């Protein structure tokens, strides 16, 4: 690790504690909130998919609550439809 630190020692200087910094006398720049993007949904992934991402589907639906084939948790009739709103079993 000493070698790694010695490589970058001359590249970066310590900025010290904020109390020791000189006061800033230049203009203050504030972002315009009307020009900022609204984050409405999940960000789009930039990841490139490859064959590792391919999923082999069995072709059958299986309920996440009762584990029976042919329907999903949303349409499960095991607990008269209350299974979709309950978190536990």
C-alpha positions as a printed Julia matrix, in Angstrom:
89×3 Matrix{Float64}:
   0.0     0.0     0.0
   2.92    2.35    0.57
   3.7     2.17   -3.14
   0.12    3.07   -4.08
   0.09    6.06   -1.75
   3.49    7.23   -2.96
   2.26    7.26   -6.58
  -0.59    9.68   -5.81
   1.13   11.73   -3.1
   2.18   14.51   -5.45
  -1.11   14.53   -7.39
  -3.48   15.59   -4.6
  -2.94   18.22   -1.96
  -4.88   18.28    1.27
  -7.56   20.99    1.37
  -7.43   21.29    5.13
 -10.3    22.07    7.47
 -13.17   24.25    6.22
 -12.55   26.81    8.98
  -9.08   27.47    7.53
 -10.32   28.23    3.99
 -10.28   31.84    2.76
 -13.69   33.48    2.49
 -15.33   33.4    -0.95
 -16.03   36.82   -2.46
 -17.27   35.76   -5.91
 -20.84   35.54   -7.2
 -23.19   32.92   -5.79
 -24.74   30.7    -8.42
 -28.09   29.11   -7.61
 -29.75   26.52   -9.87
 -33.09   27.43  -11.43
 -35.58   24.89   -9.99
 -37.85   25.25  -13.05
 -35.07   23.91  -15.28
 -34.35   20.88  -13.11
 -35.66   17.53  -14.27
 -38.42   15.91  -12.27
 -37.56   12.37  -11.27
 -40.94   10.74  -11.85
 -39.96    7.15  -12.34
 -37.18    4.68  -11.89
 -34.01    5.63  -13.81
 -33.36    3.72  -17.02
 -30.57    1.18  -16.69
 -27.55    1.63  -18.93
 -26.37   -1.92  -18.33
 -25.79   -4.06  -21.42
 -27.58   -7.4   -21.2
 -25.84  -10.59  -22.27
 -26.61  -14.33  -22.27
 -26.17  -14.47  -18.49
 -29.32  -12.34  -18.15
 -31.52  -14.75  -20.11
 -34.08  -16.45  -17.9
 -35.51  -19.85  -18.7
 -39.24  -19.59  -18.07
 -41.13  -22.73  -17.16
 -44.27  -21.38  -18.82
 -46.51  -21.96  -15.81
 -47.82  -19.43  -13.31
 -47.31  -20.26   -9.67
 -48.95  -18.42   -6.81
 -46.51  -16.76   -4.42
 -48.91  -17.32   -1.51
 -50.27  -20.87   -1.77
 -47.63  -22.13   -4.26
 -50.28  -23.73   -6.51
 -49.87  -23.7   -10.28
 -52.3   -21.84  -12.55
 -52.79  -18.48  -10.85
 -50.89  -15.7    -9.11
 -51.07  -14.12   -5.67
 -53.35  -11.4    -7.02
 -56.01  -13.91   -8.12
 -55.5   -16.4    -5.28
 -58.75  -17.64   -3.75
 -57.17  -19.41   -0.78
 -58.04  -16.58    1.6
 -60.96  -15.1    -0.38
 -58.81  -12.45   -2.06
 -57.31  -11.13    1.17
 -53.96  -12.7     0.3
 -53.08   -9.79   -1.99
 -53.29   -7.25    0.85
 -51.59   -9.24    3.6
 -47.81   -9.28    3.9
 -47.49  -12.44    5.99
 -48.87  -15.95    5.69
